[in-house]
Amino acid sequence: MLEKAKQLAAQEFSRLLGREIKVEDCFVVWFSKTLQNWKALVSTNAISSNEKCGDYAEVTHNGDKEETYVDRSEERRVGK
């Protein structure tokens, strides 16, 4: 599950950036599994915060349909 999440996140980051991001450069920030479903929040240090691919890839597995989805998200910081 965790390796699949990192693999799919690396593919998504690579697609968005137009350059290779390796699986070993990705890490799982958060993971949850309930019954046959799971979700992972994956990030990497191989990109800079000003690149337009987002800071995280959200990988969701629907066990009922045996489908896995990848969404990207940007960290939003609220300043004073």
All heavy atoms as an XYZ file, in Angstrom:
646
protein
N       0.816     -1.189      0.000
C       0.000      0.000      0.000
C       0.871      1.268      0.000
O       0.649      2.153     -0.814
C      -0.929      0.015      1.208
C      -2.064     -0.981      1.123
S      -3.089     -0.989      2.601
C      -2.345     -2.375      3.433
N       1.818      1.341      0.929
C       2.650      2.536      1.024
C       3.546      2.688     -0.203
O       3.716      3.798     -0.714
C       3.488      2.505      2.305
C       2.702      2.521      3.617
C       3.649      2.433      4.805
C       1.832      3.744      3.718
N       4.101      1.579     -0.671
C       4.953      1.644     -1.869
C       4.138      2.028     -3.098
O       4.598      2.785     -3.943
C       5.688      0.324     -2.091
C       6.860      0.134     -1.168
C       7.884      1.257     -1.244
O       8.298      1.625     -2.360
O       8.265      1.769     -0.178
N       2.915      1.494     -3.192
C       2.044      1.858     -4.318
C       1.718      3.349     -4.274
O       1.724      4.024     -5.302
C       0.759      1.039     -4.291
C      -0.167      1.349     -5.455
C      -1.391      0.460     -5.483
C      -2.240      0.768     -6.695
N      -3.378     -0.145     -6.827
N       1.455      3.863     -3.086
C       1.152      5.288     -2.933
C       2.341      6.140     -3.372
O       2.187      7.119     -4.106
C       0.773      5.598     -1.482
N       3.556      5.757     -2.952
C       4.748      6.511     -3.340
C       5.000      6.418     -4.841
O       5.373      7.405     -5.476
C       5.964      6.022     -2.556
C       5.880      6.362     -1.079
C       7.162      6.175     -0.306
C       7.871      4.898     -0.540
N       9.058      4.730      0.321
N       4.767      5.245     -5.415
C       4.957      5.065     -6.858
C       4.001      5.951     -7.655
O       4.411      6.643     -8.596
C       4.746      3.601     -7.236
C       4.860      3.349     -8.719
C       4.498      1.913     -9.091
O       4.005      1.150     -8.254
N       4.724      1.554    -10.327
N       2.733      5.953     -7.286
C       1.748      6.764     -7.999
C       2.001      8.258     -7.803
O       1.837      9.046     -8.735
C       0.336      6.393     -7.543
C      -0.122      4.997     -7.961
C      -1.433      4.634     -7.269
C      -0.263      4.899     -9.464
N       2.426      8.650     -6.609
C       2.749     10.058     -6.357
C       3.950     10.482     -7.199
O       3.944     11.566     -7.789
C       3.021     10.278     -4.875
N       4.969      9.644     -7.280
C       6.152      9.961     -8.086
C       5.770     10.130     -9.551
O       6.250     11.052    -10.231
C       7.214      8.870     -7.924
N       4.892      9.269    -10.045
C       4.424      9.382    -11.433
C       3.679     10.695    -11.652
O       3.871     11.357    -12.672
C       3.510      8.206    -11.788
C       4.231      6.894    -11.921
C       3.274      5.722    -12.115
O       2.061      5.875    -12.099
N       3.830      4.536    -12.274
N       2.840     11.074    -10.701
C       2.064     12.315    -10.833
C       2.975     13.542    -10.766
O       2.845     14.455    -11.577
C       0.987     12.390     -9.743
C       0.112     13.610     -9.813
C      -0.811     13.668    -11.019
O      -0.847     12.714    -11.828
O      -1.505     14.684    -11.165
N       3.906     13.572     -9.822
C       4.856     14.680     -9.746
C       5.668     14.772    -11.042
O       5.878     15.854    -11.572
C       5.804     14.518     -8.552
C       5.163     14.750     -7.207
C       5.433     13.897     -6.148
C       4.320     15.820     -6.977
C       4.870     14.104     -4.895
C       3.743     16.045     -5.732
C       4.028     15.179     -4.686
N       6.128     13.631    -11.553
C       6.910     13.598    -12.798
C       6.102     14.125    -13.975
O       6.600     14.899    -14.796
C       7.387     12.173    -13.092
O       8.257     11.712    -12.088
N       4.848     13.713    -14.057
C       3.977     14.160    -15.145
C       3.787     15.679    -15.104
O       3.891     16.358    -16.128
C       2.613     13.461    -15.054
C       1.655     13.813    -16.181
C       0.283     13.192    -15.955
N      -0.447     13.825    -14.871
C      -1.090     14.987    -14.959
N      -1.093     15.672    -16.085
N      -1.741     15.481    -13.922
N       3.567     16.207    -13.921
C       3.309     17.639    -13.787
C       4.558     18.492    -14.009
O       4.472     19.595    -14.537
C       2.725     17.934    -12.403
C       1.320     17.387    -12.161
C       0.968     17.472    -10.690
C       0.307     18.125    -13.012
N       5.706     17.972    -13.619
C       6.946     18.734    -13.726
C       7.670     18.557    -15.060
O       8.507     19.359    -15.424
C       7.898     18.345    -12.593
C       7.480     18.792    -11.209
C       8.354     18.133    -10.160
C       7.561     20.303    -11.096
N       7.382     17.460    -15.744
C       8.086     17.180    -16.991
C       9.498     16.673    -16.777
O      10.340     16.734    -17.665
N       9.779     16.178    -15.583
C      11.070     15.562    -15.278
C      10.844     14.446    -14.269
O       9.809     14.410    -13.593
C      12.075     16.584    -14.748
C      11.685     17.233    -13.443
C      12.752     18.250    -13.010
N      12.309     19.069    -11.907
C      12.467     18.755    -10.622
N      13.031     17.618    -10.283
N      12.039     19.575     -9.686
N      11.794     13.547    -14.182
C      11.600     12.368    -13.341
C      11.758     12.678    -11.856
O      12.724     13.295    -11.434
C      12.600     11.269    -13.717
C      12.406     10.005    -12.909
C      13.426      8.929    -13.206
O      14.467      9.238    -13.815
O      13.171      7.786    -12.825
N      10.774     12.244    -11.096
C      10.849     12.224     -9.642
C      10.836     10.738     -9.263
O       9.925     10.005     -9.630
C       9.647     12.945     -8.987
C       9.583     14.404     -9.430
C       9.710     12.822     -7.465
C      10.747     15.258     -8.996
N      11.853     10.299     -8.573
C      12.002      8.877     -8.237
C      11.159      8.507     -7.017
O      10.924      9.326     -6.133
C      13.459      8.558     -7.972
C      14.342      8.761     -9.182
C      15.764      8.427     -8.861
C      16.626      8.666    -10.097
N      18.032      8.422     -9.833
N      10.753      7.237     -6.994
C       9.951      6.725     -5.880
C      10.711      6.885     -4.569
O      10.134      7.269     -3.547
C       9.579      5.241     -6.118
C       8.891      4.647     -4.901
C       8.703      5.104     -7.348
N      12.003      6.622     -4.602
C      12.793      6.709     -3.361
C      12.936      8.145     -2.848
O      13.351      8.358     -1.711
C      14.171      6.055     -3.527
C      14.962      6.546     -4.692
C      14.776      5.721     -5.966
O      13.814      4.930     -6.079
O      15.591      5.886     -6.872
N      12.577      9.132     -3.669
C      12.593     10.527     -3.231
C      11.269     10.948     -2.596
O      11.141     12.080     -2.131
C      12.894     11.457     -4.411
C      14.307     11.286     -4.927
O      15.196     10.913     -4.128
O      14.533     11.503     -6.133
N      10.288     10.056     -2.596
C       8.968     10.349     -2.028
C       8.839      9.725     -0.641
O       9.469      8.706     -0.348
C       7.865      9.808     -2.937
S       7.793     10.627     -4.537
N       8.018     10.339      0.198
C       7.780      9.802      1.529
C       6.318     10.011      1.909
O       5.668     10.939      1.442
C       8.705     10.436      2.573
C       8.629     11.936      2.633
C       7.751     12.559      3.510
C       9.420     12.720      1.810
C       7.672     13.951      3.561
C       9.357     14.109      1.861
C       8.478     14.722      2.745
N       5.808      9.125      2.741
C       4.418      9.183      3.190
C       4.348     10.065      4.428
O       5.028      9.817      5.428
C       3.870      7.771      3.484
C       2.452      7.847      4.045
C       3.894      6.923      2.218
N       3.526     11.099      4.350
C       3.337     12.036      5.458
C       2.240     11.529      6.393
O       2.339     11.649      7.615
C       2.956     13.431      4.915
C       2.655     14.404      6.036
C       4.049     13.960      4.009
N       1.203     10.945      5.808
C       0.045     10.484      6.573
C      -0.574      9.304      5.836
O      -0.572      9.260      4.604
C      -0.963     11.627      6.692
C      -2.240     11.285      7.381
C      -2.471     11.268      8.716
C      -3.470     10.913      6.756
N      -3.777     10.906      8.956
C      -4.408     10.680      7.757
C      -3.849     10.748      5.424
C      -5.707     10.296      7.491
C      -5.146     10.364      5.159
C      -6.065     10.146      6.184
N      -1.098      8.331      6.594
C      -1.730      7.155      6.006
C      -2.869      6.693      6.899
O      -2.755      6.715      8.122
C      -0.703      6.021      5.858
C      -1.286      4.764      5.289
C      -1.454      4.621      3.922
C      -1.665      3.731      6.114
C      -1.998      3.468      3.391
C      -2.210      2.568      5.593
C      -2.370      2.439      4.230
N      -3.973      6.268      6.262
C      -5.104      5.723      7.003
C      -5.731      4.589      6.193
O      -5.830      4.677      4.970
C      -6.147      6.814      7.257
O      -7.247      6.276      7.954
N      -6.123      3.528      6.895
C      -6.791      2.400      6.229
C      -8.031      2.040      7.034
O      -7.979      1.910      8.254
C      -5.868      1.187      6.150
C      -6.499      0.013      5.435
C      -5.522     -1.115      5.290
C      -6.043     -2.254      4.459
N      -7.394     -2.700      4.696
N      -9.142      1.911      6.332
C     -10.398      1.480      6.933
C     -11.004      0.412      6.037
O     -11.284      0.675      4.864
C     -11.384      2.657      7.085
O     -10.756      3.687      7.851
C     -12.657      2.220      7.767
N     -11.172     -0.783      6.600
C     -11.672     -1.929      5.839
C     -10.827     -2.117      4.582
O      -9.616     -2.262      4.676
C     -13.159     -1.764      5.539
C     -14.074     -1.637      6.768
C     -15.502     -1.330      6.349
C     -14.010     -2.883      7.619
N     -11.416     -2.078      3.409
C     -10.679     -2.309      2.164
C     -10.187     -1.009      1.522
O      -9.580     -1.039      0.457
C     -11.542     -3.099      1.164
C     -12.716     -2.331      0.602
C     -13.951     -2.324      1.499
O     -13.897     -2.680      2.655
N     -15.072     -1.901      0.950
N     -10.422      0.127      2.145
C     -10.062      1.426      1.578
C      -8.855      2.010      2.311
O      -8.663      1.762      3.499
C     -11.232      2.402      1.702
C     -12.494      1.838      1.099
O     -12.492      1.351     -0.016
N     -13.581      1.879      1.847
N      -8.070      2.802      1.588
C      -6.956      3.497      2.236
C      -6.668      4.821      1.548
O      -7.083      5.047      0.424
C      -5.702      2.640      2.317
C      -5.175      2.070      1.038
C      -5.432      0.822      0.537
C      -4.288      2.693      0.091
N      -4.770      0.640     -0.640
C      -4.057      1.760     -0.943
C      -3.675      3.937      0.024
C      -3.233      2.055     -2.030
C      -2.856      4.228     -1.068
C      -2.640      3.282     -2.060
N      -5.980      5.695      2.265
C      -5.609      7.007      1.751
C      -4.227      7.347      2.280
O      -3.920      7.068      3.436
C      -6.618      8.067      2.188
C      -6.354      9.448      1.601
C      -7.453     10.419      1.985
C      -8.712     10.072      1.257
N      -9.226     11.068      0.357
N      -3.405      7.946      1.415
C      -2.064      8.362      1.814
C      -1.798      9.772      1.311
O      -2.209     10.134      0.208
C      -1.020      7.402      1.256
N      -1.116     10.543      2.107
C      -0.653     11.869      1.725
C       0.856     11.731      1.533
O       1.574     11.358      2.460
C      -0.979     12.866      2.830
C      -0.823     14.331      2.529
C      -1.730     14.752      1.369
C      -1.138     15.152      3.763
N       1.323     11.993      0.302
C       2.718     11.750     -0.063
C       3.362     13.057     -0.513
O       2.744     13.861     -1.209
C       2.804     10.707     -1.208
C       4.242     10.396     -1.561
C       2.059      9.428     -0.824
N       4.622     13.257     -0.119
C       5.365     14.439     -0.536
C       6.765     14.017     -0.967
O       7.121     12.841     -0.904
C       5.440     15.457      0.604
O       5.973     16.682      0.133
N       7.563     14.989     -1.398
C       8.936     14.737     -1.808
C       9.790     15.970     -1.550
O       9.277     17.090     -1.564
C       9.010     14.352     -3.309
O      10.368     14.118     -3.656
C       8.422     15.417     -4.201
N      11.066     15.738     -1.307
C      12.019     16.843     -1.167
C      12.683     17.167     -2.497
O      13.531     18.042     -2.566
C      13.088     16.493     -0.132
C      12.530     16.478      1.272
O      11.647     17.251      1.595
N      13.031     15.573      2.090
N      12.307     16.457     -3.565
C      12.936     16.623     -4.878
C      12.359     17.797     -5.671
O      12.768     18.036     -6.791
C      12.805     15.333     -5.681
N      11.398     18.499     -5.087
C      10.822     19.671     -5.760
C      10.932     20.872     -4.837
O      10.992     20.726     -3.614
C       9.342     19.441     -6.153
C       8.489     19.106     -4.930
C       9.210     18.370     -7.208
C       7.016     19.000     -5.207
N      10.955     22.045     -5.417
C      10.985     23.251     -4.591
C       9.562     23.772     -4.429
O       8.675     23.463     -5.227
C      11.888     24.316     -5.212
O      11.387     24.716     -6.463
N       9.356     24.562     -3.422
C       8.006     25.020     -3.109
C       7.429     25.960     -4.163
O       6.225     26.168     -4.204
C       7.972     25.698     -1.737
O       8.845     26.805     -1.738
N       8.276     26.524     -5.027
C       7.751     27.425     -6.060
C       7.390     26.707     -7.354
O       6.882     27.316     -8.274
C       8.739     28.562     -6.335
C      10.059     28.059     -6.895
O      10.342     26.876     -6.825
N      10.866     28.966     -7.404
N       7.629     25.389     -7.432
C       7.229     24.632     -8.624
C       5.732     24.373     -8.565
O       5.170     24.160     -7.501
C       8.021     23.330     -8.723
C       9.491     23.586     -9.014
C      10.278     22.323     -9.207
O      10.753     21.773     -8.204
O      10.412     21.887    -10.360
N       5.100     24.366     -9.730
C       3.632     24.366     -9.786
C       3.016     22.973     -9.849
O       2.097     22.744    -10.596
C       3.173     25.188    -10.978
C       3.606     26.615    -10.851
C       2.957     27.491    -11.856
C       3.488     28.881    -11.656
N       2.591     29.907    -11.914
N       3.510     22.052     -9.039
C       2.885     20.729     -9.029
C       2.201     20.457     -7.701
O       1.598     19.413     -7.527
C       3.921     19.655     -9.326
S       5.109     19.439     -8.014
N       2.288     21.378     -6.763
C       1.695     21.179     -5.449
C       2.705     20.567     -4.498
O       3.732     20.047     -4.907
N       2.401     20.627     -3.236
C       3.308     20.117     -2.209
C       3.058     18.659     -1.872
O       3.943     17.981     -1.368
C       3.171     20.950     -0.936
C       3.577     22.387     -1.158
O       4.647     22.618     -1.747
O       2.811     23.273     -0.753
N       1.846     18.197     -2.118
C       1.461     16.844     -1.738
C       0.682     16.168     -2.852
O       0.008     16.830     -3.634
C       0.548     16.867     -0.499
C       1.159     17.510      0.699
C       0.871     18.824      1.028
C       2.034     16.801      1.507
C       1.441     19.420      2.135
C       2.612     17.396      2.620
C       2.315     18.701      2.929
O       2.878     19.282      4.014
N       0.758     14.842     -2.856
C      -0.134     14.035     -3.689
C      -1.010     13.243     -2.722
O      -0.512     12.618     -1.787
C       0.648     13.088     -4.589
N      -2.303     13.312     -2.928
C      -3.253     12.562     -2.107
C      -3.659     11.331     -2.900
O      -4.254     11.440     -3.968
C      -4.464     13.438     -1.811
C      -5.461     12.794     -0.898
C      -6.639     13.715     -0.630
O      -6.418     14.854     -0.184
O      -7.769     13.276     -0.891
N      -3.305     10.162     -2.385
C      -3.573      8.903     -3.078
C      -4.682      8.180     -2.330
O      -4.551      7.897     -1.135
C      -2.301      8.029     -3.150
C      -2.561      6.771     -3.962
C      -1.134      8.813     -3.740
N      -5.780      7.898     -3.024
C      -6.950      7.261     -2.418
C      -7.238      5.944     -3.131
O      -7.311      5.904     -4.356
C      -8.187      8.172     -2.545
O      -7.881      9.438     -1.953
C      -9.398      7.560     -1.865
N      -7.401      4.876     -2.350
C      -7.727      3.568     -2.922
C      -9.141      3.180     -2.502
O      -9.454      3.132     -1.311
C      -6.743      2.499     -2.451
C      -7.044      1.144     -2.991
N      -6.792      0.786     -4.291
C      -7.612      0.069     -2.409
C      -7.166     -0.459     -4.479
N      -7.685     -0.916     -3.351
N      -9.996      2.921     -3.502
C     -11.356      2.454     -3.279
C     -11.337      0.939     -3.448
O     -11.267      0.432     -4.561
C     -12.305      3.112     -4.284
C     -13.736      2.679     -4.115
O     -14.016      1.597     -3.599
N     -14.657      3.513     -4.550
N     -11.368      0.224     -2.338
C     -11.285     -1.231     -2.372
C     -12.492     -1.904     -2.989
O     -12.371     -3.001     -3.542
N     -13.659     -1.270     -2.929
C     -14.856     -1.856     -3.532
C     -14.721     -1.951     -5.048
O     -15.137     -2.921     -5.662
C     -16.098     -1.039     -3.182
C     -16.472     -1.134     -1.714
O     -16.160     -2.172     -1.088
O     -17.063     -0.180     -1.201
N     -14.148     -0.904     -5.643
C     -13.999     -0.852     -7.103
C     -12.591     -1.243     -7.560
O     -12.337     -1.312     -8.752
C     -14.305      0.560     -7.611
C     -15.730      0.985     -7.392
C     -15.954      2.377     -7.945
C     -17.383      2.829     -7.753
N     -17.595      4.176     -8.298
N     -11.683     -1.468     -6.595
C     -10.275     -1.745     -6.903
C      -9.690     -0.655     -7.796
O      -9.016     -0.925     -8.782
C     -10.116     -3.134     -7.537
C     -10.278     -4.278     -6.562
C      -9.268     -4.246     -5.423
O      -8.080     -3.994     -5.671
O      -9.683     -4.457     -4.270
N      -9.975      0.601     -7.445
C      -9.472      1.759     -8.183
C      -8.677      2.642     -7.233
O      -9.017      2.773     -6.067
C     -10.622      2.565     -8.777
C     -11.394      1.824     -9.839
C     -12.579      2.621    -10.369
O     -13.041      3.559     -9.686
O     -13.037      2.284    -11.466
N      -7.624      3.240     -7.773
C      -6.798      4.150     -6.998
C      -6.735      5.486     -7.722
O      -6.537      5.529     -8.931
C      -5.385      3.572     -6.805
O      -5.490      2.256     -6.244
C      -4.567      4.436     -5.869
N      -6.916      6.565     -6.989
C      -6.964      7.911     -7.543
C      -5.836      8.747     -6.963
O      -5.466      8.577     -5.810
C      -8.291      8.596     -7.194
C      -9.504      7.746     -7.426
C     -10.037      6.968     -6.403
C     -10.109      7.705     -8.677
C     -11.150      6.174     -6.614
C     -11.223      6.924     -8.896
C     -11.745      6.154     -7.864
O     -12.836      5.371     -8.080
N      -5.322      9.688     -7.747
C      -4.279     10.601     -7.271
C      -4.754     12.030     -7.496
O      -5.135     12.401     -8.605
C      -2.940     10.379     -8.005
C      -1.884     11.337     -7.472
C      -2.482      8.932     -7.862
N      -4.752     12.811     -6.445
C      -5.043     14.237     -6.512
C      -3.831     14.957     -5.961
O      -3.107     14.433     -5.121
C      -6.268     14.604     -5.657
C      -7.546     13.996     -6.179
O      -7.800     14.124     -7.383
O      -8.265     13.385     -5.371
N      -3.625     16.177     -6.408
C      -2.520     16.954     -5.850
C      -3.090     18.114     -5.062
O      -4.197     18.571     -5.318
C      -1.580     17.444     -6.935
C      -2.200     18.436     -7.874
C      -1.193     18.858     -8.932
N      -1.810     19.805     -9.824
C      -1.810     21.108     -9.630
N      -1.221     21.623     -8.591
N      -2.402     21.907    -10.491
N      -2.313     18.568     -4.094
C      -2.766     19.708     -3.305
C      -1.568     20.560     -2.940
O      -0.455     20.086     -2.823
C      -3.495     19.255     -2.043
O      -2.621     18.506     -1.227
N      -1.833     21.833     -2.785
C      -0.805     22.766     -2.366
C      -1.057     23.146     -0.927
O      -2.205     23.336     -0.515
C      -0.844     24.023     -3.238
C      -0.460     23.757     -4.674
C      -0.449     25.034     -5.501
O      -0.062     26.080     -4.959
O      -0.831     24.938     -6.664
N       0.010     23.234     -0.186
C      -0.120     23.659      1.196
C      -0.495     25.130      1.211
O       0.110     25.934      0.531
C       1.203     23.451      1.937
C       1.131     23.802      3.394
C       2.449     23.551      4.074
O       2.846     22.379      4.162
O       3.072     24.537      4.500
N      -1.481     25.467      1.947
C      -1.913     26.859      2.020
C      -1.535     27.403      3.395
O      -1.944     26.870      4.413
C      -3.411     26.945      1.808
C      -3.857     26.278      0.528
C      -4.920     27.069     -0.164
N      -5.470     26.335     -1.288
C      -4.955     26.325     -2.497
N      -3.854     26.972     -2.732
N      -5.514     25.642     -3.475
N      -0.749     28.445      3.389
C      -0.311     29.057      4.633
C      -1.010     30.386      4.811
O      -1.132     31.161      3.880
C       1.192     29.262      4.617
C       1.936     27.956      4.553
C       3.406     28.173      4.645
N       4.055     26.871      4.559
C       5.290     26.695      4.202
N       6.042     27.719      3.899
N       5.796     25.499      4.153
N      -1.436     30.623      6.026
C      -2.107     31.888      6.327
C      -1.109     32.731      7.121
O      -0.639     32.336      8.182
C      -3.386     31.639      7.151
C      -4.037     32.958      7.504
C      -4.334     30.749      6.377
N      -0.783     33.883      6.586
C       0.164     34.773      7.260
C      -0.552     35.884      7.993
O      -1.721     36.158      7.754
N       0.172     36.532      8.864
C      -0.409     37.653      9.616
C      -0.137     38.934      8.902
O       0.782     39.137      8.217
C       0.189     37.708     11.022
C      -0.257     36.540     11.851
C       0.306     36.685     13.258
C      -0.135     35.503     14.091
N       0.341     35.567     15.433
